Amino acid sequence: MNSFYIAASGGGLMSLLLYFIVFGGIMYFLMIRPQKKRQEKHRDMLSSMAVGDHAVTIGGLHGVIYEIDDVKNTITLDCEGVLLVFERSAIARTQKADPAGTEAANAAISNAAEAQAAEKADEETVQTQEADQVEEKDGLEVREGQADPQDEE
């Protein structure tokens, strides 16, 4: 009878060990591996930064990279004329500088859209004024057709 309990408890240890192995594998693929990929991607982003790129710090401050100091492992950001020094690890994300000038193209498109909107607003204003003039003329005609109260007496 004792041998039956020993065999049963030994099988329980094997299944428990199997559960721990499966649980460890799930933890690795769901938590550890994605974190390592994110760290590697962030490390590559930090190493590929260049002067002139746009950067956002972990605190949400936006600026343009003004200087990179590899010795001190710092980055100087130009935030609208104010130069601020940050640790390299404080950079959350970067965007490459715009060498093709698409920023200028986007500004031109935006200006054209604003001009179109202004023209449309002007046309609507003119139409409204014309409609008001027509209503005024209609009002005058009605007044002219009404009988004068003095004539009735």
C-alpha positions in Angstrom: 0.0 0.0 0.0 2.9 2.4 0.8 4.4 1.9 -2.6 1.1 3.1 -4.2 1.3 6.4 -2.3 4.9 6.9 -3.1 4.3 6.3 -6.9 1.3 8.7 -6.8 3.2 11.4 -5.0 6.1 11.1 -7.5 3.8 11.5 -10.4 2.4 14.7 -8.7 5.9 16.1 -8.5 6.5 15.5 -12.2 3.2 17.2 -13.2 4.0 20.1 -10.9 7.5 20.4 -12.5 5.8 20.3 -15.9 3.4 23.1 -14.9 6.4 25.3 -13.7 8.2 24.7 -17.0 5.2 25.6 -19.1 4.4 28.7 -16.9 8.1 29.8 -17.2 7.9 29.5 -21.0 4.7 31.5 -21.2 6.2 34.2 -19.0 9.3 34.3 -21.2 7.3 34.7 -24.4 4.7 37.1 -23.1 6.8 39.4 -20.8 10.6 39.0 -21.1 11.1 38.6 -24.8 8.9 41.6 -25.8 10.7 43.8 -23.2 14.1 42.8 -24.6 12.9 43.7 -28.1 11.7 47.1 -26.9 15.0 47.7 -25.2 17.0 46.8 -28.3 14.8 49.1 -30.5 15.3 52.0 -28.0 19.0 51.3 -27.9 19.2 51.4 -31.7 17.1 54.6 -31.8 19.5 56.3 -29.3 22.6 55.2 -31.3 21.1 56.5 -34.6 20.3 60.0 -33.3 21.9 62.9 -35.1 22.1 66.7 -34.7 19.0 68.3 -36.2 16.6 65.4 -35.4 13.5 66.1 -33.5 13.3 64.5 -30.0 10.8 64.0 -27.2 12.0 63.4 -23.7 10.4 61.0 -21.2 8.9 64.1 -19.6 7.2 65.1 -22.8 9.5 68.0 -23.7 9.9 68.5 -27.5 13.0 69.9 -29.1 15.6 69.6 -31.8 18.9 67.9 -31.0 21.6 70.6 -30.9 24.6 68.6 -29.7 25.4 65.0 -28.8 28.2 64.4 -26.3 29.4 60.8 -26.4 31.9 61.3 -23.6 29.4 62.5 -21.1 26.6 60.5 -22.6 24.4 63.6 -22.8 22.3 65.4 -25.4 21.6 69.1 -25.7 18.1 69.9 -27.0 17.1 73.3 -28.5 13.6 74.0 -27.2 12.6 77.2 -29.0 15.9 78.9 -28.4 16.5 77.4 -24.9 19.3 74.9 -24.7 18.7 72.1 -22.3 21.1 69.2 -21.4 19.6 65.7 -20.9 21.0 62.2 -20.3 20.9 60.2 -23.4 18.5 57.7 -21.7 16.0 60.5 -21.1 15.0 60.6 -24.8 11.8 58.7 -25.3 11.5 59.0 -29.1 13.1 60.8 -32.1 12.1 61.7 -35.6 14.6 62.2 -38.3 15.3 65.7 -39.6 13.4 66.6 -42.7 16.0 66.7 -45.5 13.5 66.6 -48.4 11.7 69.7 -47.2 8.4 68.1 -46.7 7.8 70.4 -43.8 8.0 73.4 -46.2 5.6 71.6 -48.6 3.2 70.9 -45.8 3.3 74.6 -44.8 2.6 75.6 -48.4 -0.3 73.2 -48.6 -1.7 74.5 -45.3 -1.4 78.1 -46.5 -3.2 77.2 -49.7 -6.0 75.5 -47.8 -6.3 78.6 -45.5 -6.5 80.8 -48.6 -9.2 78.6 -50.1 -11.2 78.8 -46.8 -10.8 82.5 -46.7 -12.1 82.8 -50.3 -15.1 80.6 -49.5 -15.9 82.7 -46.4 -15.7 85.9 -48.5 -18.1 84.4 -51.1 -20.5 83.4 -48.4 -20.3 87.0 -47.0 -21.0 88.5 -50.4 -24.0 86.1 -50.9 -25.3 87.0 -47.5 -25.0 90.7 -48.2 -26.8 90.3 -51.6 -29.6 88.3 -49.9 -30.0 91.1 -47.3 -30.2 93.7 -50.0 -32.9 91.7 -51.8 -34.9 91.5 -48.6 -34.6 95.2 -48.0 -35.8 95.9 -51.5 -38.8 93.5 -51.0 -39.6 95.3 -47.8 -39.6 98.7 -49.5 -42.0 97.4 -52.2 -44.4 96.2 -49.6 -44.3 99.5 -47.7 -45.0 101.4 -50.9 -48.0 99.2 -51.7 -49.6 99.7 -48.3 -52.3 102.3 -47.9 -51.4 105.5 -46.2 -53.3 105.8 -42.9 -54.0 109.5 -43.6 -55.6 108.7 -46.9 -58.2 106.5 -45.2 -59.7 109.4 -43.3 
